[in-house]
Amino acid sequence: MMSATADIERGFGDDIPPLDWTGADLDCTGCEAREQGARCQRGHACVQDRYAKRIDRFFRWNPALSNHFLHHPYFEVRAIACRHADVFRLMSLIDDEDETVRLSVAVRLPLAQTVRLREDPHREVRIRVAMRLEGGELLAMAGDEDYYVRKLVAQRLPLSLLPRMLDDRDAEVRLEAIKRIGMPGLLRMCGDREPAVRREVVERLPVAQLYRMADDPAWEVRWEVAARADRELALRMSAADPEQDVRERARMRIEELDGLNQGDRNG
């Protein structure tokens, strides 16, 4: 028995009527794809259909015809043809009026040409570009207006360029940078205005540097300090911190360290 998945792939699961991209009844008479000997099937794999899945099937069956349809009036046809067309033909679509087409172009263009899409008006295109560019070419997107683009930049920049992202206006972007940055960049962020950022700093600071954060104005940051502190700092926090939960966490830390030391002696 044929599976339901196979039925869908063969088209039996398509319940969308075969209309052309203008919404008119699909007429196969005089179809240029058929005239070129294309393999197609009405309602299943057709370049004139407005349903993207059927257009995609058509080009998977007939990849050699992709170049011919790069300038079709329907954006779905252009976008899907881009996936199979010769790469050197795609530059003609880098300024296409539809962002779906430009997104397909951004996925396949060589990096030397992809840089032209760094300032595309649509965020999804710029996100795709940020996922592909490297080094200095990627750094040029560090000031993008969209926080998610900048977040990708922070995730992918070489460590030598990462300090540029520590001054970003969005806390999520700074968090991504802090997850990767080393010293002395971490020390620079001890006074960040967002408690969530400072907590991440505490998680990554060397234990010997945690004293810098022991008097943080946010109790939850001090709680993280107490959870990682050495014995001397934990003792001080257990006695002097103004928040009971922090003092209790510092006492637990002392017990943890004492237990570890006892275990080492017994071992």
C-alpha positions in Angstrom: 0.0 0.0 0.0 1.3 3.5 -0.9 2.0 5.7 2.1 0.2 9.1 2.7 3.5 10.9 2.3 4.0 9.3 -1.1 0.4 10.2 -2.1 1.2 13.9 -1.3 4.4 13.8 -3.3 2.6 12.4 -6.3 0.1 15.1 -6.0 -3.0 13.2 -4.7 -2.9 15.3 -1.5 -3.1 18.6 -3.4 -6.6 20.0 -3.0 -5.9 23.4 -4.4 -7.4 23.9 -7.9 -4.9 24.4 -10.8 -5.1 28.1 -11.4 -2.4 30.2 -13.1 -0.5 32.9 -11.3 -3.1 35.5 -12.2 -5.9 33.4 -10.7 -7.4 32.3 -14.0 -8.1 28.7 -15.0 -4.9 27.1 -16.0 -4.7 26.6 -19.8 -1.9 24.3 -21.0 -2.5 25.4 -24.7 0.6 27.0 -26.0 2.6 26.6 -22.8 6.2 27.5 -23.6 7.5 24.9 -21.1 5.7 22.1 -23.0 7.1 23.5 -26.3 10.6 23.0 -24.9 9.8 19.4 -24.0 9.4 19.9 -20.3 8.1 17.1 -18.1 5.0 18.4 -16.3 1.7 17.3 -14.9 -1.4 19.5 -14.6 -2.3 20.0 -10.9 1.0 18.5 -9.7 4.1 19.9 -11.4 3.6 23.0 -13.5 5.5 26.3 -14.0 2.4 28.2 -14.9 0.5 27.2 -11.6 0.3 29.8 -8.8 0.9 27.1 -6.1 4.6 27.2 -5.1 4.8 23.5 -4.4 3.8 22.6 -8.0 6.3 25.1 -9.3 9.0 23.6 -7.2 8.2 20.1 -8.5 8.4 21.4 -12.0 11.9 22.8 -11.5 13.0 19.6 -9.7 11.8 17.7 -12.7 13.3 20.2 -15.2 16.3 22.0 -13.6 17.8 22.7 -17.1 14.9 25.1 -17.8 15.5 27.3 -14.7 17.6 29.9 -16.6 14.8 30.4 -19.0 12.3 31.4 -16.3 14.4 33.7 -14.2 12.4 36.7 -15.4 9.0 35.3 -15.3 6.3 37.8 -14.2 5.3 35.7 -11.2 7.7 36.1 -8.2 7.3 32.5 -7.0 8.5 31.2 -10.4 11.6 33.6 -10.3 12.4 32.7 -6.7 12.2 28.9 -7.2 14.0 29.1 -10.5 16.9 30.8 -8.7 17.5 27.6 -6.7 18.4 25.6 -9.8 19.7 28.3 -12.3 23.3 28.9 -13.2 24.9 31.1 -10.5 26.3 33.6 -12.9 22.7 34.3 -14.1 21.6 35.4 -10.6 23.2 38.9 -10.6 20.4 40.1 -12.8 18.0 39.5 -10.0 19.9 41.1 -7.1 17.6 44.1 -7.3 14.4 42.2 -8.0 11.3 43.9 -6.7 10.3 41.0 -4.5 12.2 40.0 -1.3 11.4 36.3 -1.8 13.4 36.4 -5.0 16.3 38.4 -3.5 16.3 35.9 -0.6 16.8 33.0 -3.1 19.6 35.1 -4.7 21.3 35.8 -1.4 21.4 32.0 -0.6 23.4 31.2 -3.8 25.4 34.2 -4.9 29.2 34.0 -4.3 30.2 35.9 -1.2 31.9 38.6 -3.3 28.5 39.5 -4.8 26.4 38.8 -1.7 27.8 41.9 0.0 25.6 44.0 -2.3 22.6 42.7 -0.3 23.9 43.8 3.1 21.6 46.9 3.0 18.6 45.2 1.5 15.4 46.8 2.7 13.9 43.5 3.9 15.2 42.0 7.1 14.9 38.4 6.0 17.3 39.0 3.2 19.8 40.7 5.5 19.5 37.8 8.0 20.5 35.4 5.2 23.4 37.6 4.2 24.6 37.8 7.9 24.5 34.0 8.0 26.9 33.8 5.1 29.4 36.7 5.3 32.7 36.4 7.2 35.2 38.7 8.9 35.3 42.3 7.9 32.5 41.9 5.4 30.2 40.7 8.3 31.4 43.5 10.6 30.0 46.0 8.2 26.5 44.7 9.3 27.2 45.4 13.0 25.1 48.6 12.8 22.1 47.0 11.1 18.8 48.5 12.2 17.4 45.0 13.0 18.5 43.5 16.4 18.3 39.9 15.0 20.7 40.7 12.2 23.1 42.2 14.8 22.6 39.2 17.0 23.8 37.0 14.2 26.8 39.2 13.7 27.6 38.8 17.4 27.4 35.0 17.0 29.6 34.8 14.0 32.2 37.5 14.1 35.8 36.5 14.7 36.8 37.0 18.4 39.2 39.7 17.4 36.3 41.8 16.0 33.8 40.9 18.7 34.4 43.8 21.1 32.6 46.0 18.5 29.3 44.3 19.6 29.7 45.0 23.3 28.3 48.5 22.9 25.2 47.4 21.0 22.0 49.1 22.1 20.1 45.8 22.5 20.8 43.6 25.5 20.2 40.4 23.5 23.0 41.3 21.1 25.4 42.1 24.0 24.5 38.8 25.6 25.5 36.9 22.4 28.8 38.8 22.4 29.5 38.1 26.1 28.9 34.3 25.6 32.0 34.3 23.3 34.2 37.2 24.5 37.2 36.6 26.7 39.2 38.8 29.0 39.5 41.7 29.2 36.2 42.2 27.3 34.3 40.6 30.2 35.7 43.0 32.7 34.5 45.9 30.5 30.9 44.6 30.8 30.8 44.3 34.6 28.9 47.6 34.8 26.4 46.9 32.0 23.1 48.5 32.6 21.1 45.2 32.2 21.1 42.7 35.1 20.7 39.8 32.6 23.9 40.9 30.9 25.8 41.2 34.2 24.6 37.7 35.2 26.1 36.3 32.0 29.3 38.1 32.8 29.4 36.5 36.3 28.9 33.1 34.8 32.0 33.5 32.6 34.3 35.5 34.8 37.3 33.7 36.3 36.6 32.9 40.0 39.4 35.2 41.0 37.6 38.2 39.4 34.2 37.6 40.9 34.9 40.0 43.8 34.3 42.8 41.2 30.6 41.8 41.1 30.0 41.0 44.8 28.4 44.4 45.4 26.3 44.6 42.3 23.0 46.5 42.8 20.9 43.6 41.6 20.5 40.8 44.1 20.1 38.2 41.4 23.6 39.1 40.0 25.1 38.8 43.5 23.3 35.4 43.9 25.2 34.2 40.8 28.4 35.5 42.3 27.7 33.6 45.6 27.1 30.4 43.6 30.6 30.5 42.1 32.6 32.4 44.7 35.8 31.1 46.4 35.7 30.5 50.1 36.9 33.9 51.2 34.4 35.8 49.1 31.6 33.4 50.0 32.3 34.0 53.7 32.1 37.7 53.2 28.9 37.5 51.3 27.3 35.1 53.8 27.8 37.6 56.5 27.4 41.0 54.8 25.1 40.8 51.8 21.8 42.7 52.4 19.7 40.0 50.8 18.8 36.8 52.7 18.7 34.6 49.6 22.2 35.7 48.6 23.5 35.1 52.1 22.0 31.6 52.1 23.4 30.8 48.7 26.9 31.9 49.9 26.6 29.6 52.9 25.7 26.7 50.6 28.7 27.6 48.5 30.9 27.3 51.6 29.5 23.9 52.3 30.1 22.8 48.7 33.7 23.9 48.9 34.3 22.4 52.3 32.8 19.1 51.0 35.1 19.2 48.0 38.1 19.8 50.2 37.1 17.0 52.5 36.7 14.7 49.6 40.2 15.6 48.3 41.7 14.9 51.7 40.0 11.5 52.0 41.0 10.6 48.5 
